[in-house]
Each structure stands twice: as C-alpha cells, then as structure tokens.
Amino acid sequence: MNEKTETLLRNKKELTDQECKKAMDFAVEQVEDNLSEFTDQFKKAYSEDGFYYPTGNVNWTTGFWTGQIWLAYEWCRDEKLAQAGQKQVDSFLHRIDNKIEVDHHDMGFLYSLSCVASYKLTGNPKAKEAAVKAADQLIGRFQPIGQFIQAWGPMNQPENYRFIIDCLLNLPLLYWASEETGEEKYRDIAEKHIHTAIANVIREDYSTWHTFFMNMETGEPDHGATCQGYRDGSAWARGQAWGVYGTALAYRYTGRKEYIEDFRHVTGYFLDHLPEDLVPYWDLEFGDGSGEPRDSSSASIAACGMLEMAQYMEEEEAALYRSIARKIMKSVVDNYAVKDKALSNGLVLHSTYSKKSPYNTCTPEGVDECNIWGDYFYMEALTRLSKAWNPYW
Ligand code: GLY
C-alpha cells in the first residue's frame, strides 16, 4: 500500500465492538422480518428502489439469501431461522437433482452458503447430499486443456473458453467435498484451477482481470477481458475484491506461501484505489467527483478476505489487516447500511451489480441498489469481527 493510503487509513476510526453488535442486531432483525415473504421464495439478486422482490431458486445468487439466514441463526439461535434455512436446503436439493440453472461455475456461491452451512451447523444429511452433487456438477466444468473450470456457457466453444476471478470463491465447495467423501478428485481440480487462475489473472501492477481466455487447442493463456468492469485494462472493483478474498482462501486451502504475497499485492492495489470514505466506486478507475455509483459490496467482500487472511499471518501484519477491515466496515455501517426498514428490506445500499460502459459486455442491472451478496458479506464481516467463526467456505 502506498503512503497516501497509509495516511488516509491512519485518520480513520475503527468500528467498535458495540457498533458492530448494534449493526448485526439490526441485520438479524431485518432477516427475521423478511422470512414470511422469503422462505418459500428467494430474494432477487438486487433491490429495486431499495426493495427486493421474490424469485424462485433460479439465479446464481439465491445462496446468498440462505447464507444470511444461517448467519442470523448463528447470531441468535432462533429456531424459526433454522427451519427456514432447512426449507431452502430442500429447494437446493431439488434444484441440483433437476439441474435447474446449474450449467455454470457458481455452485460454491449457491451451495457453500446454503447446504454446506446447513450441514456444518445442523448435520442435515440432505444438505450434504445436495452439496456433494453440486461439487460433482462443478468439476464437470473442468477443462483439462488449460487446467481451469469454465465459468459460463456451453462447454468447448472458443467464445466460452475462459475462467473468471470470482471462481476462486466457488472452490471451497470442492475442498469440502473431498473432506466429506474422501475422494481426491475435487481437491485436485480445485488446486489446478487455483494455479491457472492466480498465474494469469493478476496483472503486473497487481490489478486483476475479470475474465481470462485460454487457447482451446494448446491450453496456453490467451488474453484477459472484462465483462463487468469499465474497460479491459481497468480493475472492476468487485473483481479485485474477489481477488482479495480468493487469494486468502487459496492460501488457506493449499498452504502455498506465494499466495500470501499475491494477497498482499492484490489487497494493496484495492486499498490504493479507495476513495476518501473507503467504499469503492464500481470500477477502481473511478474516484471521488467521478459521479459514478459505488459498489459497497466490494468493501465488505474485501474486509472478509482481510479477516480470513489475518488468521494465518504474524501478529503485527494480522493486526494491520484487522484494523483496516474494521475501518472499512465502519464506513459501510455508518454511511451505507440500511437504518430505516420503511426505506428498504435489504441491508446495505449503493451496490452495483453490472453497469454498462461503452467498453464492456455486461447486461446492465442492479445499479446503485442493495444486492444480495453485498448483504451477505456485510453480515459475514460483522460476524467475523464479533467472534471466531467457522466459515461456510
Ligand atoms: N460473480 C458475479 C458478480 O460478482 O457480479
């Protein structure tokens, strides 16, 4: 991190334990209030004018809502929450059995936060069954030529022959599956993907590519390209945040020391491009005065990554990252979290799912709204700041 960032951070206040508890109490209350509408149905990926509407279990994002239910259950142990979580596990089992919108790599986002969480907290055998099936689905997308898990679209077409940085968060499901089944194949594929991803996705200046294409014939790295970032050479804020958390998880699962260094660099780039209030604009190219919307979800994702990595560092460095995470979360709590239930049924405002630019290929949606993973990682960060937590990842 550069000197300007050090100065910026030095002058910021940390979230206190009391503020953290108050924020989490409100979040848990909001989740409980939402159960009547969102137990048989799920929350959509993003809010509209602050309000989420119901959807079936069909998108890549529904696990983030079930994950919030499990985090709320861990916080207050209200059985009503556990019952809602288990009901959603049934839905996830049905989804994987019937292969409903599972032809993509986001099995971890879907199944770690819903079914692995349920299994770890309650031992529900149906949750284990569903999560192992999801892991099988995920390894079915492994491309031996190039050694990566293909992110999107039908397999074996040059236009789809790529992975994306987000996938690092989908891999803990595979490690969990190896642990539970005793079968090495899941871990083996996760390890190969991590190696390919980290070797190619981090640029020389430690910004990151959102997506990266491999050559279908030779398996050699081909080129990076953005989908949701502003332009190819810029750093999409959430992609960089996935890189922060992804490198921390890569270290946790592989124990490879070089990933600690990667974490430091990717996190340094993220921090060096934060605006005054420590919550990034949707692409790190943009700063204060740009008039662009924020992506508050990136702030919480990066804070979770720093808190994960701090567990494996020497005390002095761990304390630094814990302090930064507390400072970022103070801004999220003070300036972005929902305080009035009449204005939103979500938890954190000012996130951006996908903003169209003249140079990117995404479908515009959920700009400057709550989004469901922003809400999930907000609760995860507050949980991590409150106690020793056994991750669902
Ligand atoms: N994983 C997709 C996104 O972050 O929008």
Residues whose N, C-alpha, C, O or C-beta is under 5 A from the ligand:
A	BS01	LIG	D166 R238 Y353
